[in-house]
Amino acid sequence: MSGGLIGLLPGCEEPAPPPPPPTSAAIRFEIVRTVSGELGVAENPAASNVVPGKPYNINDQWCAAFATWAWGAAGIPVRSVNNNYVPALVDWAKAQNRWRGPSSLPSPGDMNIEGDSGGAQHVNIVTAINQAANSYEVIGGNQNIKGSNPVNQGVTPRWIGPDRIPFEGRHVMGFISVDQGGPTSSPPPAPADVKPASPTAMSFLASAGGPTLQVAATSPNLGTLGPSVLKTLQQPDGFLDVGISELASIRIGNTPHVFGATRDGFIFHAAYGLGAWLSEPKIYAPDFDGRRIAAVTTGGANITLYYSTLSGGIRSIVNNGPGWFDAGVVATNLPANGRFAAVAAPAPGSSAGQLHVFYTNNEYGISHVWQDFAGGTRQSERLVGNNGVAPDSEIAAQVVGLQVQFYYVQPDRGIGEGWWDVDRWRTATLPTPDFGVGGAGALSVSAYGDQHHVFYSGPNGELGHLWHWFDINHVGRWSSERLGSDAVATTPQSIRSMAFGLTQLVVMVGQDQVARMIYWNGSAWTPVSSFRAEVELGGSVALVGAG
């Protein structure tokens, strides 16, 4: 029993209940993280079947030893007749009701079994899925290292296409599922849409140098409810300890979602529902450099995440409800410090929608990639040539009505604007006669009523503001002002703005690493005096509405 005097007597306390077993999603994440951490391991001497000092070293062919070691490290001990022998793993899987045929699509963490007419010969671990292309990535041990001379083997990745032929003479025989006794499951869907008692704007503040992630909420009357530390995002493995390089946020129905890029190359995701923050295990994103992310929603629970890659490009993953899947490479010419922005918009002359990505390219310009919601071929074009756009120039995008717009910083020249005009893209430089723009700067755009608003960092540390009455042909005069006071961040490093009800909010992180918020009260910009939070060096900010 619990309670009463029993619980108060020394030595008579009831033992704490055992922790709940890890979920399938958590186990899958741990398997993928474990094998990803071994990438680059090589046999020494070359082609010797020896990987000195590794727990999966058996001085013999070691692909099965590697796979079963990874499962065991994640909490699934494999007890086959011989864990170093692939056919024995297949027999164990069938006896455990974990065997899946080759016609199915596996999930991250599953074992991929390859063989030929002689039977099962090789095993590796599924680490990413491209559902649209019916293909997937695997990481395995005892696999050839491309370009090694003499040919050597180690822990390497490879992609397996819809033909299920990893290479000539071998085919995929099936999969060993993490889940026992049923179809392979995926991470749980995002929390259900929950309507709070009243609308709320939420600002997320991330630290790039430590594990801190804060959230501050403000109601329509702009009485702040924060900031407070989001402790629910601190997973047991302390993954946020590596630091957060950037945040992105979206709203699906009444539910705010926040995504963070961790510096070890993963993505975390949390959503606010039922009065609490719910999070899922870190999302594995192939080739992610842990630097830049952008998030868009295409309706329903569909989410697309774009991120910068180690290969010098942009890649995407999608979640259409059952889990995250790799959607392939979006661009290959993003500079090492390049920037990008993404939006979802109706397609011209069609009821369908399109995804648009605008990014700084390697030629001091802006490029554009677009694709239909339903998938299909991505198309690309160069929109802005060698026009003074630095590789790290900030870029932003939005949709006003049916019109897609993008904005970008031209260092020491002004803010560039681009928009779709019936059948072509048009560009212009916004006038900043009394102010100017400082460096690559910070930039944010928002549409408030019938106006466009652009907020940016100026050359003397002020917050610059441009606004214009909406006209589909962009004819008319832009107005400008500089905002500088104790309520405005000095030399804004990160800016986010959002139209919210009958007002507009701007959150910024300054050079002093302090985040501040201002809002338009109908006649003047006013600080939310109770909103003030310190953010570590390089921190990020995101802003989203709820309710």
Salt bridges, closest charged atoms under 4 A:
GLU30 OE2 - ARG33 NH2 3.08
GLU38 OE1 - LYS54 NZ 3.20
ASP110 OD1 - ARG28 NH1 2.80
GLU114 OE2 - ARG158 NH1 3.13
GLU114 OE1 - ARG170 NH1 3.53
ASP179 OD2 - ARG28 NH2 2.58
ASP237 OD2 - ARG33 NH1 2.89
GLU246 OE2 - ARG292 NH1 2.65
ASP264 OD2 - LYS282 NZ 2.90
GLU280 OE2 - HIS269 ND1 2.68
ASP289 OD2 - ARG291 NE 3.38
ASP326 OD2 - ARG315 NH2 2.82
GLU363 OE1 - ARG382 NH1 2.44
GLU381 OE2 - HIS368 ND1 2.77
GLU394 OE1 - ARG339 NH1 2.80
GLU417 OE2 - HIS474 ND1 2.56
ASP421 OD2 - ARG426 NE 2.43
ASP423 OD1 - ARG424 NE 3.32
GLU462 OE2 - ARG482 NH1 3.34
GLU481 OE2 - HIS465 ND1 2.62
ASP512 OD2 - ARG516 NH2 2.89
